[in-house]
Amino acid sequence: MLLTPTAVGPLLAGAAFWCLFWVTLHKLEEVPVERHWLSTNQCLSWIKANPSLTLVMTEATNLLVHGISTPAGVLFTLGGTAVNVAFVCGYLPTKDVISLIAGKIRRSA
C-alpha cells in the first residue's frame, strides 16, 4: 500500500484524536462535573483489568463513527488503532515502572 501525503493526513488525524482522548482521561480530576463520578485511577485500573474489552470498545467506536466505506475513514481508524494498542498494551503496563524511574531521577537531581 502506497501512503501518499493525502493518505497520511487521516492516519495522523486518527492517531491525534485518540492521543487527545487518552490525555483527557488523565485530566478527569480537573473537569468539575466529572470529578464526583469518575477518577483517572478508577478508569486506568479498569482498563488494566480489561485490556481486551477496552480495545474492542475503542475499535467499535472507531468503526461506528468513521466506518469502512471510504479510504480516509479506514486510515483514520488505523491511526487510532495504533495509538490505542500502544496505550493499552505498552504505556499502561509500564506506567508504574516509568513513574518509579522518574521519581528516582527527581530525587537525585
ChimeraX attribute file (.defattr): number of C-alpha atoms within 10 A of each C-alpha:
attribute: neighborCount
match mode: 1-to-1
recipient: residues
	/A:1	3
	/A:2	6
	/A:3	10
	/A:4	8
	/A:5	8
	/A:6	9
	/A:7	14
	/A:8	15
	/A:9	16
	/A:10	21
	/A:11	22
	/A:12	15
	/A:13	17
	/A:14	25
	/A:15	22
	/A:16	16
	/A:17	14
	/A:18	21
	/A:19	16
	/A:20	12
	/A:21	12
	/A:22	14
	/A:23	10
	/A:24	14
	/A:25	16
	/A:26	15
	/A:27	12
	/A:28	19
	/A:29	17
	/A:30	11
	/A:31	11
	/A:32	8
	/A:33	10
	/A:34	11
	/A:35	13
	/A:36	10
	/A:37	9
	/A:38	14
	/A:39	16
	/A:40	15
	/A:41	13
	/A:42	11
	/A:43	14
	/A:44	16
	/A:45	12
	/A:46	13
	/A:47	16
	/A:48	15
	/A:49	11
	/A:50	12
	/A:51	18
	/A:52	13
	/A:53	12
	/A:54	17
	/A:55	18
	/A:56	11
	/A:57	12
	/A:58	17
	/A:59	17
	/A:60	14
	/A:61	13
	/A:62	21
	/A:63	17
	/A:64	10
	/A:65	11
	/A:66	17
	/A:67	16
	/A:68	15
	/A:69	9
	/A:70	10
	/A:71	12
	/A:72	20
	/A:73	19
	/A:74	19
	/A:75	23
	/A:76	27
	/A:77	27
	/A:78	20
	/A:79	22
	/A:80	25
	/A:81	20
	/A:82	14
	/A:83	19
	/A:84	22
	/A:85	16
	/A:86	12
	/A:87	19
	/A:88	19
	/A:89	15
	/A:90	12
	/A:91	14
	/A:92	17
	/A:93	12
	/A:94	12
	/A:95	11
	/A:96	11
	/A:97	12
	/A:98	13
	/A:99	11
	/A:100	11
	/A:101	11
	/A:102	12
	/A:103	11
	/A:104	11
	/A:105	10
	/A:106	9
	/A:107	8
	/A:108	7
	/A:109	5
